[in-house]
Amino acid sequence: MGMVFCRGCGKEIHETAMSCPHCGAQQLAPQNQTTTDKRILPAALFCFFFGFLGVHRFYVGKVGTGILQILTLGGLGIWVLIDFIMIVVGSFTDSDGKKINLWT
């Protein structure tokens, strides 16, 4: 991992920094970004309240498995429980395989 220059103030910062610790300027996302713009909080709430309908899977773009959760009522609750745990610990992915690991 290397260092880059801030887009706002020009000071040297770590290349994985999303914002500059000196001036707060947002940095460009790295080309090999492995996170998505989806957030944990809405996904977790959708899963907790409407998990048996697969709403959280529709939220992240997994339409096929969302339909399967509707038909199986969330795998009789087991599939929903596993999804909920994966969402909360930050290992749930969206339809592109990018991890959902930011709360807000």
Backbone as CSV, one residue per row, in Angstrom:
resi,resn,N_x,N_y,N_z,CA_x,CA_y,CA_z,C_x,C_y,C_z
1,MET,0.842,-1.168,0.000,0.000,0.000,0.000,0.892,1.239,0.000
2,GLY,0.475,2.213,-0.778,1.295,3.396,-0.915,0.586,4.653,-0.470
3,MET,1.228,5.730,-0.767,0.711,7.037,-0.399,0.348,7.790,-1.673
4,VAL,-0.677,8.643,-1.574,-1.097,9.495,-2.684,-1.297,10.901,-2.135
5,PHE,-1.551,11.840,-3.028,-1.774,13.219,-2.604,-3.276,13.517,-2.571
6,CYS,-3.689,14.268,-1.567,-5.097,14.635,-1.390,-5.558,15.497,-2.549
7,ARG,-6.783,15.288,-2.990,-7.367,16.091,-4.063,-7.663,17.512,-3.607
8,GLY,-7.879,17.692,-2.293,-8.255,19.003,-1.776,-7.084,19.863,-1.357
9,CYS,-6.236,19.351,-0.461,-5.158,20.162,0.107,-3.775,19.792,-0.412
10,GLY,-3.658,18.637,-1.060,-2.382,18.235,-1.631,-1.437,17.539,-0.673
11,LYS,-1.872,17.339,0.577,-1.006,16.636,1.534,-1.006,15.147,1.237
12,GLU,0.045,14.483,1.672,0.194,13.059,1.417,-0.702,12.266,2.373
13,ILE,-1.501,11.355,1.794,-2.398,10.507,2.584,-2.284,9.074,2.080
14,HIS,-2.797,8.136,2.854,-2.775,6.729,2.451,-3.721,6.530,1.267
15,GLU,-3.361,5.664,0.344,-4.140,5.486,-0.881,-5.529,4.903,-0.651
16,THR,-5.784,4.264,0.479,-7.103,3.688,0.740,-8.036,4.642,1.480
17,ALA,-7.553,5.862,1.808,-8.370,6.831,2.534,-9.527,7.301,1.663
18,MET,-10.735,7.250,2.225,-11.912,7.722,1.504,-12.024,9.241,1.581
19,SER,-11.488,9.826,2.660,-11.445,11.279,2.800,-10.123,11.666,3.450
20,CYS,-9.725,12.889,3.234,-8.454,13.375,3.760,-8.576,13.641,5.264
21,PRO,-7.657,13.119,6.084,-7.721,13.383,7.522,-7.350,14.834,7.865
22,HIS,-6.731,15.552,6.944,-6.307,16.928,7.190,-7.405,17.933,6.844
23,CYS,-7.992,17.810,5.645,-8.982,18.796,5.202,-10.391,18.219,5.058
24,GLY,-10.523,16.889,5.057,-11.835,16.254,4.959,-12.357,16.074,3.544
25,ALA,-11.572,16.415,2.540,-12.009,16.295,1.146,-12.202,14.834,0.774
26,GLN,-13.304,14.546,0.095,-13.569,13.190,-0.373,-12.590,12.835,-1.484
27,GLN,-12.103,11.610,-1.435,-11.152,11.132,-2.435,-11.882,10.248,-3.433
28,LEU,-11.327,10.094,-4.601,-11.902,9.205,-5.593,-11.800,7.775,-5.105
29,ALA,-12.804,6.977,-5.411,-12.768,5.560,-5.041,-11.694,4.865,-5.859
30,PRO,-10.969,3.932,-5.260,-9.956,3.198,-6.018,-10.594,2.384,-7.141
31,GLN,-9.833,2.127,-8.172,-10.348,1.388,-9.319,-10.784,-0.016,-8.954
32,ASN,-10.126,-0.641,-7.998,-10.457,-2.008,-7.602,-11.355,-2.018,-6.360
33,GLN,-12.282,-1.069,-6.321,-13.155,-0.926,-5.162,-13.953,-2.208,-4.934
34,THR,-13.944,-2.686,-3.709,-14.639,-3.926,-3.391,-15.863,-3.690,-2.520
35,THR,-16.270,-2.428,-2.351,-17.483,-2.132,-1.604,-18.514,-1.527,-2.533
36,THR,-19.747,-1.508,-2.089,-20.845,-1.013,-2.898,-21.414,0.255,-2.287
37,ASP,-22.317,0.901,-2.999,-22.982,2.081,-2.454,-24.165,1.707,-1.560
38,LYS,-24.500,0.445,-1.483,-25.554,-0.031,-0.584,-25.044,0.002,0.853
39,ARG,-25.954,0.139,1.805,-25.576,0.285,3.206,-26.139,-0.845,4.064
40,ILE,-25.455,-1.112,5.182,-25.852,-2.185,6.090,-27.176,-1.889,6.775
41,LEU,-27.358,-0.656,7.274,-28.554,-0.338,8.063,-29.853,-0.613,7.315
42,PRO,-30.047,-0.088,6.098,-31.294,-0.405,5.407,-31.427,-1.889,5.083
43,ALA,-30.327,-2.516,4.683,-30.380,-3.949,4.370,-30.766,-4.756,5.603
44,ALA,-30.190,-4.414,6.767,-30.502,-5.130,8.006,-31.959,-4.921,8.416
45,LEU,-32.444,-3.691,8.277,-33.846,-3.418,8.626,-34.803,-4.151,7.685
46,PHE,-34.494,-4.120,6.386,-35.321,-4.861,5.430,-35.324,-6.349,5.760
47,CYS,-34.155,-6.877,6.083,-34.042,-8.300,6.390,-34.795,-8.647,7.670
48,PHE,-34.678,-7.815,8.698,-35.317,-8.092,9.975,-36.839,-8.058,9.871
49,PHE,-37.371,-7.019,9.204,-38.822,-6.848,9.152,-39.487,-7.563,7.974
50,PHE,-38.803,-7.636,6.837,-39.413,-8.205,5.636,-38.564,-9.306,5.005
51,GLY,-37.723,-9.950,5.808,-36.813,-10.966,5.301,-37.519,-12.133,4.643
52,PHE,-38.675,-12.522,5.170,-39.398,-13.646,4.582,-39.889,-13.328,3.178
53,LEU,-39.916,-12.037,2.803,-40.286,-11.631,1.442,-39.062,-11.339,0.567
54,GLY,-37.880,-11.447,1.142,-36.647,-11.236,0.380,-36.384,-9.798,0.002
55,VAL,-37.004,-8.840,0.694,-36.863,-7.429,0.339,-35.403,-6.981,0.382
56,HIS,-34.630,-7.473,1.353,-33.221,-7.100,1.442,-32.439,-7.562,0.222
57,ARG,-32.829,-8.676,-0.352,-32.137,-9.173,-1.553,-32.506,-8.337,-2.773
58,PHE,-33.743,-7.879,-2.858,-34.114,-6.959,-3.934,-33.342,-5.646,-3.784
59,TYR,-33.158,-5.184,-2.542,-32.432,-3.941,-2.263,-31.004,-3.996,-2.802
60,VAL,-30.338,-5.131,-2.670,-28.946,-5.232,-3.135,-28.839,-5.717,-4.581
61,GLY,-29.962,-5.946,-5.231,-29.949,-6.313,-6.641,-29.983,-7.795,-6.932
62,LYS,-30.186,-8.624,-5.920,-30.248,-10.074,-6.117,-31.710,-10.489,-6.313
63,VAL,-32.237,-10.186,-7.486,-33.654,-10.393,-7.770,-34.029,-11.871,-7.781
64,GLY,-33.208,-12.696,-8.378,-33.513,-14.126,-8.474,-33.668,-14.779,-7.116
65,THR,-32.709,-14.536,-6.232,-32.807,-15.132,-4.903,-33.867,-14.434,-4.058
66,GLY,-34.177,-13.182,-4.386,-35.283,-12.500,-3.715,-36.598,-13.190,-4.011
67,ILE,-36.800,-13.582,-5.266,-38.013,-14.308,-5.650,-38.057,-15.670,-4.967
68,LEU,-36.905,-16.344,-4.891,-36.859,-17.632,-4.191,-37.212,-17.480,-2.715
69,GLN,-36.789,-16.377,-2.095,-37.144,-16.168,-0.693,-38.637,-15.912,-0.532
70,ILE,-39.251,-15.259,-1.488,-40.711,-15.083,-1.429,-41.395,-16.440,-1.493
71,LEU,-40.956,-17.273,-2.418,-41.604,-18.578,-2.616,-41.393,-19.537,-1.452
72,THR,-40.253,-19.397,-0.731,-39.961,-20.316,0.372,-40.141,-19.656,1.740
73,LEU,-40.706,-18.420,1.736,-40.842,-17.642,2.969,-39.504,-17.525,3.698
74,GLY,-38.508,-17.145,2.929,-37.172,-16.943,3.494,-36.509,-18.230,3.923
75,GLY,-36.771,-19.302,3.212,-36.199,-20.596,3.595,-36.695,-21.023,4.967
76,LEU,-37.989,-20.731,5.205,-38.638,-21.008,6.497,-37.904,-20.327,7.649
77,GLY,-37.326,-19.174,7.369,-36.672,-18.376,8.398,-35.190,-18.632,8.550
78,ILE,-34.720,-19.781,8.126,-33.299,-20.116,8.288,-32.441,-19.255,7.360
79,TRP,-32.857,-19.142,6.111,-32.131,-18.353,5.123,-32.081,-16.888,5.570
80,VAL,-33.193,-16.390,6.098,-33.258,-15.007,6.563,-32.306,-14.788,7.734
81,LEU,-32.271,-15.713,8.664,-31.381,-15.591,9.814,-29.922,-15.546,9.375
82,ILE,-29.552,-16.409,8.462,-28.174,-16.427,7.952,-27.863,-15.110,7.236
83,ASP,-28.793,-14.640,6.394,-28.592,-13.365,5.705,-28.438,-12.226,6.698
84,PHE,-29.278,-12.197,7.736,-29.225,-11.126,8.725,-27.862,-11.090,9.414
85,ILE,-27.360,-12.231,9.800,-26.050,-12.301,10.454,-24.960,-11.829,9.492
86,MET,-25.024,-12.274,8.241,-24.027,-11.864,7.254,-24.079,-10.358,6.999
87,ILE,-25.276,-9.781,6.980,-25.405,-8.339,6.768,-24.776,-7.580,7.924
88,VAL,-25.112,-7.959,9.148,-24.637,-7.233,10.328,-23.121,-7.308,10.488
89,VAL,-22.521,-8.444,10.166,-21.059,-8.549,10.301,-20.309,-7.989,9.090
90,GLY,-21.020,-7.566,8.051,-20.387,-6.927,6.906,-19.842,-7.862,5.854
91,SER,-20.364,-9.087,5.771,-19.870,-10.010,4.751,-20.912,-10.296,3.667
92,PHE,-22.039,-9.613,3.698,-23.078,-9.779,2.680,-22.656,-9.001,1.440
93,THR,-22.926,-9.538,0.260,-22.520,-8.888,-0.985,-23.734,-8.491,-1.817
94,ASP,-23.510,-7.546,-2.725,-24.575,-7.159,-3.642,-24.520,-8.033,-4.893
95,SER,-25.294,-7.674,-5.905,-25.364,-8.497,-7.114,-24.055,-8.504,-7.908
96,ASP,-23.187,-7.520,-7.678,-21.892,-7.470,-8.362,-20.787,-8.156,-7.573
97,GLY,-21.134,-8.711,-6.407,-20.149,-9.383,-5.577,-19.360,-8.447,-4.675
98,LYS,-19.781,-7.176,-4.584,-19.104,-6.197,-3.732,-19.697,-6.245,-2.328
99,LYS,-18.843,-6.207,-1.312,-19.297,-6.308,0.068,-20.029,-5.062,0.516
100,ILE,-21.065,-5.285,1.302,-21.811,-4.191,1.922,-21.245,-4.061,3.324
101,ASN,-20.374,-3.064,3.545,-19.705,-2.969,4.832,-19.735,-1.587,5.453
102,LEU,-20.554,-0.671,4.940,-20.706,0.652,5.538,-22.111,0.767,6.128
103,TRP,-22.192,1.261,7.369,-23.491,1.342,8.039,-24.367,2.448,7.495
104,THR,-23.813,3.644,7.304,-24.624,4.763,6.802,-23.917,5.476,5.687
